Amino acid sequence: MTKLCADCNQVITNRENSARFCWGCSKLRPKKNGQAQAAYQVNKAVRNGILPSASTLICVDCGKPAQCYEHRDYNKPLEVEPTCKSCNTRRGPAIPLNQETNDTSSTNSSPPERLTNIS
């Protein structure tokens, strides 16, 4: 069975069976930006009771029920705000991991203080 590249639709050759991209396209893919690591930290904090589940909160932008936590900076994995999916998408991408920010304060990984429960 031949497998096609998800980007260019060329046949994938000389790659592992799970590969989704040919060699050429895989080299053009963006590098890891820290999103997976930050999401892991948030999920771990929810499991350990440090953060409440996002589904129990309201979106800080529109007031609808929150569905996820949104990062503005992946270097600060626990500085998150609860948002609905549409507001999370509207906010755009976060600052990638290890990229300098304009903020000169120390990296604080404590949870935010303005979390509002759905009542």
N, C-alpha and C positions, 0 to 999 in steps of 0.2 A: 504494500500500500504506500503510495507516495503522499507526502505531506507538503502543503504549500505554506510559504511564508505569510504571516498575518499582515505584513506591510506591503510587500511587492508582488505577492502571489507567484513567486518563482518556486520551483521544487527545492525543498530543503535536503541537502546532501551532506554527508560527513558530519552529522550532528547527532546528539543523543535523541532517543525517541520522543522525549518530552519537549524538545525544542519547538518554540512557536515562530522563531525568526531565523532567516538564513544568516550566514556569517556577516555579510555586508550590512544588513539591516540591524543585526544585534550590536554592531560596533557604533551605530548611530543612535541607539536607544539612550535615553537619559540615565545617568548614573543614579545610584540610590541616594535619595534626598533626605532620608531620615523619617519618612512618613510611617513605615512599618514599625520602626523602633519606638517612635512616639506613641503609636496606637497600642503597642504591646504594653508600654508603661501605664497608659490610661486604663487598659483592660485589667491589668494587675492591680492597680489602685482601686478599681471598682470591686474586684473580687475580694480584696483585703479590707473593704469598708472605708477606705480613705476618701474616695469620691462616691457620691450616690450614682445610681444608674441614670443615664441621661433620659431615659423614658419616664422618670418620675419628676422631671423638671420641665420648665417652659423655655422656649427659645428667647434668648436675650434681645434678638432683633425685632421679631414680629409678634411675640406673645403666644404663638401656637405651641402645642406640645413638642418638646425637643425630641430628636431622634438620635443625636450623636453629639460628641464633643468636638469642638473645632479648635485647631491649633493655629496661631499666628506665627509661631516660631518653633521649629522642630528642635532647637537647641534647649528649649525649656518645655520638656514633655508633659509636665503636669500643670502648666499654665494654659488652661483650656476654658472654653465657654460653651454651655449647652446651646445647640442650634437645631432647627429643623433642617431637613436635607436641602430645601431650596435656598435658605439663607446661607448654609454652608457653601453651596456652589457659588452663590452670588459674591461671597467674600473673596473668592479666588485662592490661589495657592499660598502656602505659608513660606516663611524664610527657610531655605534648605539647611540641613545639618551642617554645622561648623562654618557657616558663612557669617562674616562680620555683620553686626547690626549697628545702627546709629545710637542705640541705647548704651550708655556707658555704665549703667548699674550692674551689679553682680548678677550672675545667673541664678535666679530664684526658682526652685522647682516645687514650691509649695502650691497647693490648690488655690484657686481664686476664692474670694470672699463673697462675691455676689451671685450665689446660686439660689434660685427661687423654686420651691416645690410647687407642683400642681395641687391645688386644693379644690 
